[in-house]
Each structure stands twice: as structure tokens, then as C-alpha cells.
């Protein structure tokens, strides 16, 4: 009986391992850039019982030496992600060593997609896939930089609006597109809490494109759920909202 039980356990672990291996890797895509290159680095943390956690993050390099300020900013972002993952790896190994099997086969995979790259702006959409005890979910982040200085941009740099005016603008677009029901009890207060003039403290995912700005809200920002609630504000339709420095010429 014990032998049969052991075989069943082994088969179950093999199926779990195959399911994990079947999930494709997510790859960064910056092919449209003439200078930027990305390598997706990954680390798999294992012990005698198998995989504990896999992490993946983008590392940036350049084909030439003329984008030093941007590369410095991108390296900072990459190093911060790696530092966060190092901490997560240490904590996961400690929990696994204590016999916690629920944390196994975790994933935290981060990659980027190029949204805009010109003489004014570099903008990358950072996407992440996360699997842990809470299940599987997607996340978004925006890496937006002044192309000349390498300064990380806040949404308040791009819009000619105060923090309160920008919050009202975003709330108006969300209500028109999705209705009040998905936005919880006090969505304006929540949106205000996400906007900050210090871009390093900004938790509002957004990216610049050639035609405007995309914002990436989720239902979980306002209430339970992970469904995306993207909104787009166009340079063409509402040029008065934007700082022309970051708009393309029309």
C-alpha cells in the first residue's frame, strides 16, 4: 500500500513539473528601437524537493554609446528589480527549508515592450506574471524617460494639469468607459493616492505612445479582481491637456 501511495505521489509531482515546464517564457520586445537591447535574465531556486521559485527580469544594454543617461536610468530600474527578487528568493528558501510546500513552483516574471523611442521620450511597458498562494495574476508598470536627460518622468511632467485635475480627468474617463459599479466607494481618493510628482513613488502604470498616453488600471485597484481597465488619452483629440515637450509634432 505504501509503495502504491509513493508511486501516486511521484506521478503527481511529475505532472506538476510538466505543467510548469509547459508554460512559455515571456520575452521582452524592443526590436523597433535602433539602439536599445534587452536580455531577459532568470534564476531558478531549487532544493532537493524541486523548484521553489523562478524569477525573470530585463537587463538593458545599447548598440552605441550615445544613450548614457538613459542606460543609467534603465540600469537603476533593473538593479532595483534584481534586489527585490534577491530578497524574495531568500525568504522563499527559508520558508521551503521549514517545510512549507505551498510556496513551491512560484513564478515572478517581468519583461518589457517598447511603446515609444524618439528624440523626446523613451517609454516601455513593463509587464509581470506572478504566481503564488494567491493564484495567477498580471501586473503593469510604466518606464518613461526624457530621452535627452534620462530623467524618469511623472505623469505630472507630461500633463499640463495639477494632481487634482489629472485625478478628475482619469476618473471621468474611467466612469465613461466602465461605469461607477466597478470603481468602488471612493475612486477619486484612490487615484489621487497613486499620482505623485516624484516618479519613483508613482504607482499609476502609464506609458507614452506616438498618439497619446495609455493608463493601466485594474479592477483590483478599486475592488476585488484582476481585470484590466485601460484608458487612452489622445494627443490629437485633447492637445490642451499635454505639455508639448513630450508630444510629437503634428
C-alpha positions as CSV (number, residue, x, y, z in Angstrom):
1,X,0.0,0.0,0.0
2,X,2.8,2.3,0.9
3,X,4.5,1.5,-2.4
4,X,1.4,2.4,-4.4
5,X,1.0,5.6,-2.4
6,X,4.6,6.5,-3.2
7,X,4.1,5.9,-6.9
8,X,1.0,8.1,-6.9
9,X,2.8,10.9,-5.2
10,X,5.7,10.6,-7.7
11,X,3.3,10.7,-10.6
12,X,1.5,13.8,-9.2
13,X,4.8,15.6,-8.8
14,X,5.8,14.7,-12.4
15,X,2.5,16.1,-13.7
16,X,3.0,19.3,-11.7
17,X,6.6,19.6,-13.1
18,X,5.4,19.0,-16.7
19,X,2.7,21.7,-16.3
20,X,5.3,24.1,-15.0
21,X,7.7,23.4,-17.9
22,X,4.9,23.8,-20.5
23,X,4.3,27.4,-19.6
24,X,6.2,29.5,-22.2
25,X,8.8,32.1,-21.2
26,X,7.7,35.8,-21.6
27,X,10.2,37.7,-23.7
28,X,10.9,41.4,-23.9
29,X,10.4,43.1,-27.3
30,X,12.3,46.2,-28.1
31,X,13.1,45.3,-31.8
32,X,11.7,48.6,-33.0
33,X,14.4,50.5,-31.2
34,X,17.6,51.3,-33.2
35,X,19.8,51.3,-30.1
36,X,18.2,49.5,-27.2
37,X,18.8,45.9,-26.4
38,X,17.3,43.7,-23.6
39,X,18.4,40.4,-22.2
40,X,15.8,38.6,-20.0
41,X,17.8,37.1,-17.1
42,X,16.3,34.4,-14.9
43,X,17.1,32.5,-11.8
44,X,15.5,29.2,-10.7
45,X,15.8,28.5,-7.0
46,X,15.7,24.8,-6.2
47,X,16.4,22.3,-3.4
48,X,16.3,18.5,-3.1
49,X,12.5,18.6,-3.5
50,X,12.5,20.6,-6.7
51,X,11.6,24.1,-7.8
52,X,10.8,26.7,-5.2
53,X,10.7,29.9,-7.2
54,X,11.6,31.2,-10.7
55,X,12.2,34.9,-11.3
56,X,12.9,36.8,-14.5
57,X,13.8,40.5,-15.1
58,X,15.1,42.6,-18.0
59,X,18.7,43.8,-18.3
60,X,19.4,46.7,-20.7
61,X,22.3,47.4,-23.0
62,X,22.9,49.6,-26.0
63,X,24.3,49.2,-29.5
64,X,26.1,52.5,-29.2
65,X,27.5,54.9,-26.6
66,X,25.2,57.9,-27.2
67,X,22.4,57.0,-24.7
68,X,24.4,57.0,-21.5
69,X,21.8,58.9,-19.4
70,X,19.0,56.6,-20.5
71,X,21.1,53.5,-19.9
72,X,22.0,54.7,-16.4
73,X,18.3,55.2,-15.6
74,X,17.4,51.8,-17.0
75,X,20.2,50.1,-15.1
76,X,18.9,51.6,-11.9
77,X,15.4,50.1,-12.6
78,X,16.9,46.7,-13.5
79,X,19.1,46.7,-10.3
80,X,16.1,47.5,-8.1
81,X,14.1,44.7,-9.6
82,X,17.0,42.3,-9.1
83,X,17.5,43.5,-5.5
84,X,13.7,42.9,-4.8
85,X,14.0,39.4,-6.3
86,X,17.1,38.6,-4.2
87,X,15.0,39.3,-1.1
88,X,12.1,37.2,-2.3
89,X,14.4,34.3,-3.1
90,X,15.9,34.4,0.4
91,X,12.5,34.4,2.0
92,X,11.2,31.6,-0.2
93,X,14.2,29.4,0.5
94,X,13.7,30.0,4.3
95,X,10.1,29.0,4.1
96,X,10.8,25.9,2.0
97,X,13.5,24.8,4.5
98,X,10.8,25.0,7.2
99,X,8.7,22.5,5.3
100,X,6.2,25.0,3.7
101,X,5.3,23.2,0.5
102,X,2.6,25.7,-0.6
103,X,5.1,28.2,-1.8
104,X,6.7,25.8,-4.4
105,X,6.6,26.3,-8.2
106,X,6.2,30.1,-7.8
107,X,6.8,32.5,-10.7
108,X,7.6,36.2,-10.9
109,X,8.4,37.0,-14.5
110,X,9.0,40.6,-15.6
111,X,9.5,41.8,-19.1
112,X,9.1,44.9,-21.2
113,X,7.6,46.0,-24.5
114,X,8.7,49.1,-26.4
115,X,5.9,51.8,-26.7
116,X,7.9,54.8,-27.9
117,X,11.5,55.7,-28.7
118,X,12.4,59.0,-30.2
119,X,14.4,62.2,-29.6
120,X,12.0,63.2,-26.8
121,X,10.9,60.1,-25.0
122,X,11.7,56.5,-24.2
123,X,8.7,54.6,-23.0
124,X,8.5,51.0,-22.0
125,X,5.5,49.0,-20.8
126,X,6.7,46.7,-18.0
127,X,4.5,43.6,-17.7
128,X,4.8,40.9,-15.0
129,X,3.3,37.5,-14.4
130,X,3.1,36.4,-10.8
131,X,2.0,33.0,-9.4
132,X,2.0,32.3,-5.7
133,X,-0.5,31.3,-3.0
134,X,-2.9,34.0,-4.2
135,X,-3.1,32.4,-7.6
136,X,-2.0,33.8,-11.0
137,X,-2.2,37.4,-12.0
138,X,-0.8,40.0,-14.3
139,X,0.7,43.4,-13.4
140,X,1.7,46.5,-15.3
141,X,4.3,49.2,-14.9
142,X,5.5,52.2,-16.9
143,X,9.1,53.1,-17.5
144,X,9.0,56.6,-19.1
145,X,12.1,58.7,-19.5
146,X,13.2,62.1,-21.0
147,X,15.3,60.9,-23.9
148,X,17.9,63.7,-23.6
149,X,18.4,63.7,-19.8
150,X,17.4,60.2,-18.8
151,X,15.1,61.6,-16.1
152,X,12.3,59.4,-15.1
153,X,9.0,61.1,-15.9
154,X,6.0,61.6,-13.8
155,X,2.5,61.8,-15.3
156,X,2.6,65.4,-13.9
157,X,5.5,66.2,-16.2
158,X,3.6,65.1,-19.3
159,X,0.2,66.6,-18.5
160,X,-0.4,70.4,-18.0
161,X,-2.6,69.6,-15.1
162,X,-2.4,69.7,-11.3
163,X,-2.6,66.4,-9.4
164,X,-6.3,67.1,-8.6
165,X,-7.1,68.0,-12.2
166,X,-5.4,64.8,-13.5
167,X,-7.3,62.7,-11.0
168,X,-10.6,64.2,-12.1
169,X,-9.7,63.6,-15.8
170,X,-8.8,60.0,-15.2
171,X,-11.9,59.4,-13.1
172,X,-14.1,60.9,-15.8
173,X,-12.6,58.6,-18.5
174,X,-13.0,55.5,-16.2
175,X,-16.6,56.3,-15.5
176,X,-17.5,56.9,-19.1
177,X,-15.8,53.6,-20.3
178,X,-16.6,51.2,-17.4
179,X,-19.3,52.8,-15.2
180,X,-19.3,53.5,-11.5
181,X,-20.1,49.9,-10.4
182,X,-16.5,48.6,-10.9
183,X,-14.8,51.6,-9.2
184,X,-15.7,51.0,-5.6
185,X,-16.7,53.6,-2.9
186,X,-14.1,56.4,-3.3
187,X,-12.2,56.0,-6.6
188,X,-11.1,59.7,-6.8
189,X,-9.2,59.3,-3.4
190,X,-7.5,56.2,-4.6
191,X,-6.5,57.8,-8.0
192,X,-5.1,60.8,-6.1
193,X,-3.0,58.4,-3.9
194,X,-1.4,56.9,-7.0
195,X,-0.3,60.2,-8.6
196,X,3.0,61.8,-7.3
197,X,5.4,64.4,-8.7
198,X,8.2,62.0,-7.6
199,X,8.1,59.4,-10.4
200,X,9.9,56.9,-8.2
201,X,6.9,56.9,-5.8
202,X,4.3,56.7,-8.5
203,X,2.1,53.6,-8.5
204,X,0.0,54.6,-11.5
205,X,1.1,52.5,-14.5
206,X,1.1,54.6,-17.7
207,X,3.1,54.8,-21.0
208,X,3.6,57.4,-23.7
209,X,2.9,56.3,-27.3
210,X,3.1,58.2,-30.6
211,X,-0.5,59.2,-30.3
212,X,-1.1,59.8,-26.6
213,X,-0.9,58.2,-23.1
214,X,-2.2,54.8,-22.1
215,X,-3.1,54.2,-18.4
216,X,-3.3,50.7,-17.0
217,X,-5.8,50.5,-14.1
218,X,-7.1,47.1,-12.9
219,X,-10.3,46.2,-11.1
220,X,-8.1,45.3,-8.1
221,X,-7.1,48.9,-7.8
222,X,-10.7,49.7,-6.7
223,X,-12.1,46.5,-5.5
224,X,-11.5,42.7,-5.9
225,X,-10.4,41.3,-9.2
226,X,-7.6,41.5,-11.8
227,X,-9.5,42.5,-14.9
228,X,-7.6,45.3,-16.8
229,X,-9.3,48.7,-17.0
230,X,-7.1,50.6,-19.6
231,X,-7.9,54.1,-20.8
232,X,-6.3,56.2,-23.5
233,X,-6.0,60.0,-23.7
234,X,-5.1,61.2,-27.2
235,X,-2.7,64.0,-28.2
236,X,-4.9,64.6,-31.3
237,X,-8.2,64.9,-29.5
238,X,-7.1,66.9,-26.4
239,X,-3.8,68.6,-27.1
240,X,-4.6,71.2,-24.4
241,X,-4.1,68.7,-21.7
242,X,-0.4,68.0,-22.5
243,X,3.0,69.5,-22.2
244,X,4.0,69.9,-25.8
245,X,7.6,68.9,-24.9
246,X,6.5,65.3,-24.8
247,X,4.1,65.4,-27.7
248,X,5.1,64.5,-31.3
249,X,4.7,67.3,-33.8
250,X,1.5,67.2,-35.8
